[in-house]
Amino acid sequence: MAVAEPSRGTPIDANLLSTYAQEINKISGILANTSKMSTVISPPLNQASETRSVITPELSFHAGYHKVSHETAKSSDGTVSFGANKVFAITPIVVGTMFSQTGSAEVLLTNATTSGATFKITSTGRFEGYLNYIAIGVSDKML
């Protein structure tokens, strides 16, 4: 928001000074964020690996879980979606872990894209739990 210049004779009061202070603090925050840089190297899954140096606030994080249930020893694919549309500008780093109190399972990331990931989940017996995942990458809104 632009701050209007006071006209000649306008009394300087607490409201006017408060408005100026708020605007100065916003600008200070923006400038401070531009000095925090992060390096992102995308995994070479479906495209060549790409390295980008970006301002840290330009990163996107997406985390969630996917329910998994196997009654017997089984192998299956679990697909997770980061959103209806593309969330990341380049393929993000994606990590998945299994959580369960009944049985065990292994998880393997088989594909990652700018809008989702696919995991192969293998259980050795009855399994009921969750695939927890997190994706970190450059936001598509920064292009």
N, C-alpha and C positions, 0 to 999 in steps of 0.2 A: 504494500500500500504506500502510495506517495504521501508525504507529509506536506501540507499546504504551508507556504510561507506566510507568516503573520503580516498583516498590513501595518503600516505606520500607526503607532498609537495603541496597538493591541496590547492589553495587559498580559504580562507573562505570569501565568498561574500554574498551579500544580498539574492540572489536566494537560496543558500544552507541553510542559516539561516531561510529563509521563509519556506522552505520545512520542516525543523525540527520543527518549531513552529506550522505548520498546523497539523503535525502528533501528536504532543503532545496535541494539542487542541482536536483532534478526540478522543484520548485515554481518556482524561479528561472528555469529554462529555459522553462517554460510561460508565465510572466508576460512574459518577454522576447519571446516569439513573438507575443503579442497586440498588441505595438506596431508590428509590421511589417505595414503595410496595402498592398493592391494594389487597383487599380481595373480592372474588367473590363467592356468594352462588347462585347456579343455582336453578330455581324454580322446585318443584317436580311435573312436568307435566307428562312426559312419562317415567321418570326414577327416581331413588332415588335422593334426593337433595344432591348436592356435594359442598363442600367448598374447594376453592383453594386460596392460597396466591401466587400472581404472581407479577412480575415486571410490573409496570404500562405500559411501552411501549409494553407489550405482549397482551394488550387488543385490541379488535376490536370494532369498532363502525360502525353501518350501519343505515342510516336514509333515508327516502324517503317519497313518498306519493302515494296514490292510488285514482283515481277519482271514485266518487260514484254519481249515479243519480237515483232518484226514482220519477216517475210522480205522484204516489198516495201512500197512506200509505202502507208500505211494510217492509218486513224483508228479508235480504239477507246475504250471506256470502261474505266476501272480503278476498281474499288470496293475501298475499304479499310474494315475494321471495327475499331473501337476495343475491342470486347469483345462478349461474348455478350449482355450487358444494357446498359442505359444507363450511361455512365461519367460524363457531365457533366450538371449541373443545367440549364444553358442552353446553347444552341449555342456551341461553342468557336470560337476563332480557329484556322484550319487552313491550313497552308502546305505545298505540295508542290514538290519539285524533281526533275529528272531527272539520273541519273548513268549515263554509258556511255562505253566506250572504243571502241565500234563504232557509228558513225552518230550522228544527233542526232534529238531529238524535242522537241515542245512540250507543255506540260502546262497545263491550265486546270481550276480547281476549279469544278465545276458544281453541287454540292449538299453541304451539311454538316448533320448532325443531332447529337443528343446521343450517338449510338452509332456513327457512321461518317461517311464522306465519299465522294463520287464525283468522279472526275477524268476529263476527256476528254484523251486522249493522241494526238497526231498526229505521225507520222514522215514524213520526206521520202524515205526509202529504207529499206534494211535497217537494223534497229535491234534491239539487244539490250542491256538495262540494267535499271535499277531506278528506281522512283518512290519517293523518300525523302519521308516526311511527318512533320509534328509538329502536334499539337493541344494547345492550352492553354486551360483554362477552369475554371469553378467546379465542384468535385467534387459529384457527386450525393449523397454521404454527408453533406454539410453541410446538407441540407434538413430 
